Amino acid sequence: QVQLVESGGGLVQPGGSLRLSCAASRSIFSIYTMGWYRQAPGKQRELVATITGGGTTNYADSVKGRFTISSDNAKNTLYLQMNSLKPEDTAVYYCNAVRLLLGYNYWGQGTQVTVSS
């Protein structure tokens, strides 16, 4: 079992920045693919960014060049640096840990990000 706890959400003006954090209950980053997803009101949950145990990253087209996913294995913490935020980035952001071959899939409780003037 893995617990994931997100933090760092809040209200920010368009063009601003936020950094989300996701603390994992144990050391998993080397063997799990970690990711950030988001869900806006009335919409389906969508991928934002992922990072594999080997450090390979993948981003949704809508956030490329603005968001950066990273991890600190020593702190068991995943990050999402979000720059040049837009109102359409408003959503609840979720941390995810998946190990496909074993069928493990864990989610955090989510953190609200609101981009508004």
C-alpha positions in Angstrom: 0.0 0.0 0.0 1.2 3.5 -0.8 -0.2 6.8 0.5 0.1 9.9 -1.5 -0.5 13.4 -0.1 -0.6 16.5 -2.3 0.0 20.0 -1.2 0.8 23.4 -2.7 -2.4 24.3 -4.5 -4.1 27.6 -4.2 -5.3 30.7 -5.9 -3.0 32.4 -8.4 -3.3 35.1 -11.0 -2.9 34.4 -14.7 0.8 34.3 -15.6 1.7 33.3 -12.1 3.4 30.2 -10.7 2.8 27.4 -8.3 4.7 24.3 -7.2 2.7 21.3 -6.2 4.2 18.6 -4.0 3.2 14.9 -3.5 4.7 13.1 -0.5 4.8 9.3 -0.8 4.6 7.1 2.3 7.6 5.1 1.2 10.4 5.0 -1.4 8.8 4.0 -4.7 10.0 6.4 -7.3 12.6 4.1 -8.7 10.0 1.4 -9.5 6.8 3.3 -10.1 5.8 5.6 -12.8 4.6 8.8 -11.1 2.3 11.3 -12.5 0.1 14.4 -12.1 -3.4 14.4 -13.4 -6.1 17.1 -13.2 -9.9 17.3 -13.3 -11.8 20.5 -14.0 -15.5 20.8 -13.1 -17.6 18.9 -15.6 -14.6 17.3 -17.3 -12.9 14.0 -17.3 -9.6 13.6 -15.4 -6.7 14.1 -17.8 -3.0 13.5 -17.8 -0.7 16.4 -17.0 2.7 14.9 -16.8 4.5 11.6 -15.9 8.0 10.6 -14.9 9.3 7.0 -15.0 11.7 5.4 -12.5 14.4 6.1 -15.1 13.6 9.8 -15.3 11.8 9.9 -18.6 9.2 12.6 -18.6 6.0 13.0 -20.7 3.7 16.1 -20.8 0.3 16.9 -22.1 0.6 19.3 -25.1 -1.4 21.9 -23.2 1.3 22.2 -20.5 4.6 21.6 -22.5 7.0 24.4 -21.9 5.2 25.7 -18.9 5.1 22.8 -16.4 8.0 20.7 -15.1 7.6 17.4 -13.3 10.5 16.2 -11.0 11.1 14.0 -8.1 13.4 14.0 -5.0 14.0 10.3 -4.2 15.7 11.2 -0.9 12.5 13.0 0.3 10.0 10.6 -1.4 8.4 13.7 -2.9 7.1 14.4 -6.4 6.8 17.9 -7.7 5.0 19.8 -10.4 6.4 23.3 -11.1 3.7 25.3 -12.9 4.6 28.5 -14.6 2.7 30.9 -16.9 -0.5 29.7 -15.5 -3.7 30.2 -17.4 -7.4 30.2 -16.3 -7.8 26.9 -18.2 -5.3 25.3 -15.8 -7.9 25.6 -13.0 -8.6 22.1 -11.7 -8.1 19.7 -8.9 -4.6 18.2 -9.4 -4.0 14.6 -8.4 -0.8 12.7 -7.8 -0.6 9.1 -9.1 1.7 6.2 -8.7 1.4 3.2 -11.0 3.2 -0.1 -11.4 1.5 -1.6 -14.4 3.0 -5.1 -14.4 1.7 -5.7 -10.9 -1.5 -3.8 -11.3 -0.7 -1.3 -8.6 -2.4 2.1 -9.0 -2.6 4.7 -6.2 -4.1 8.2 -6.1 -3.7 11.1 -3.7 -6.7 13.1 -2.4 -6.1 16.1 -4.8 -5.3 19.7 -4.4 -7.2 22.6 -5.9 -5.5 25.0 -8.2 -7.5 28.1 -9.2 -6.1 30.6 -11.8 -8.1 33.8 -11.7 -7.7 37.5 -11.6 
